[in-house]
Amino acid sequence: MSKQKKFLLQENEIPTQWYNILADMPHKPLPPIHPATKQPLGWEDLAHIFPAECAKQELNTTDRWIDIPEEVIEKYKFYRSTPLVRAYDLEKALDTPAHIYFKNESTNPLGSHKINSALAQCYYCKQEGTTNVTTETGAGQWGAALAYAAKIFGLSAAVYQVKISMLQKPYRSSIMRTFDAVVNGSPSMSTRAGKDILTADPNHMGSLGTAISEAIELATTTPHCKYVLGSVLNHVALHQSIIGLEAEKQMQMAGEYPDMVIACFGGGSNFGGVAFPFMRHNILEGRTTEFIAAEPESCPKLTRGKFQYDFGDEAGYTPLLPMFTLGHQFKPANIHAGGLRYHGAGMIVSQLIKDGLMHGVDIPQLESFRAGILFAQTEGIIPAPESSHAIAATIREALKCKETGEEKVILFNLSGHGLIDMSAYDQYINGDLQNYSISDKEISDNVAQLEQII
Ligand SMILES: *Cc1c(COP(=O)(O)O)cnc(C)c1O
């Protein structure tokens, strides 16, 4: 009998509600607080910066299911469902008894999962009468998705792209500009935050933290302009739950249920997206699926960060968020997985780690590229350098299964393709890339600074 490789849903089987894990968490995250008053923030406070509906979703701890607006579902149909694929050839190359599945979020025209939330956020902006949106982007996947979503909902977009990533991945700026977005390298001289950062360090190559500061500053000083974010926040993970909800149905079609769910981790949106719908069965029904978030060795907030209130950005414009963090002024090494170069973890994930419902692993840069290339050579898809961290973690687990003979079912999320990251592959193949690890002292020095500020 021929083996089925790919599982897809019909259009009418695409989920019509997102899953909100906040409603089911055994301990809710601590609230975001105002940096000056130290008081918990209400959605009205957040709505000064964010679209109001997103601000409400951010703090919604009661509704387990939230309707996806019909117009967003219509746009989802452009590219959803995305395939769930059994990685037979990768399994064979690893000689593992594990069953490896991946959810392929790289198949939409923008190439990553980010579009799932970009469409939702731009839709709400449009509904609320916002005309301009601004945001940050690392490697540029979020900026590309946002530029596209803004265009189709008739909004103007301004994007601050981390300077190092802009140089490493020039074509992502081209994509954004194709959709009429204005793109600035961050830190830039166009904002006060950018000027301050460049004054202190003229060679600063940017981080997601610097770009977020600049985008928020633009949003708060421009009429009818909202700031939108592609990761970290609760409402972004909510929108991304479409990934796991589809995967749940598709795993059923495959006649299996995952023993492990793995995703790479920047701020947690693709991880939350694929993991939370499965995690609800652990919380509500006592299932024992293991959840693993794969972060880069050079930016290890989950495995080596400290749990405490911190800013989401470099300049300290955001509310204080309770999270595992390396300190908002942490400067991650210039690795190629630009989307993973962020100092903190989302509030939900941070609480889930404290509650033992999931854990992180850290992956050296060279191991991630080795894994990405094996995946390309077996499954025919060149993964984003971010996604390769999930592949590397999956390979580690599959090789453990080979040792023990266990036939575990592993599901990982392929968050994006790497076709605009080929210069990174060239560098790896030429032997020009290296690992970056950080010392305990660097981490504790950064976190100590934080304790003085906050
Ligand atoms: C942005 C991005 C990530 C990291 O962000 P998360 O919010 O942690 O998912 C990972 N992979 C790709 C392809 C990305 O674009």
The ligand as a MOL file (V3000), in Angstrom:
LIG
                    3D

  0  0  0     0  0            999 V3000
M  V30 BEGIN CTAB
M  V30 COUNTS 15 15 0 0 0
M  V30 BEGIN ATOM
M  V30 1 C 9.5610 35.5680 13.0860 0
M  V30 2 C 9.9190 34.2000 12.7840 0
M  V30 3 C 10.2410 33.3000 13.8220 0
M  V30 4 C 10.3380 33.7060 15.2560 0
M  V30 5 O 9.1980 34.2840 15.8290 0
M  V30 6 P 8.2110 33.5260 16.7720 0
M  V30 7 O 7.2480 34.5760 17.1980 0
M  V30 8 O 8.9750 32.9660 17.9230 0
M  V30 9 O 7.5540 32.4720 15.9620 0
M  V30 10 C 10.5050 31.9940 13.4740 0
M  V30 11 N 10.4880 31.5770 12.2010 0
M  V30 12 C 10.1900 32.4100 11.1840 0
M  V30 13 C 10.2050 31.8890 9.7910 0
M  V30 14 C 9.8880 33.7350 11.4490 0
M  V30 15 O 9.5710 34.5510 10.4410 0
M  V30 END ATOM
M  V30 BEGIN BOND
M  V30 1 1 1 2
M  V30 2 1 2 3
M  V30 3 2 2 14
M  V30 4 1 3 4
M  V30 5 2 3 10
M  V30 6 1 4 5
M  V30 7 1 5 6
M  V30 8 2 6 7
M  V30 9 1 6 8
M  V30 10 1 6 9
M  V30 11 1 10 11
M  V30 12 2 11 12
M  V30 13 1 12 13
M  V30 14 1 12 14
M  V30 15 1 14 15
M  V30 END BOND
M  V30 END CTAB
M  END
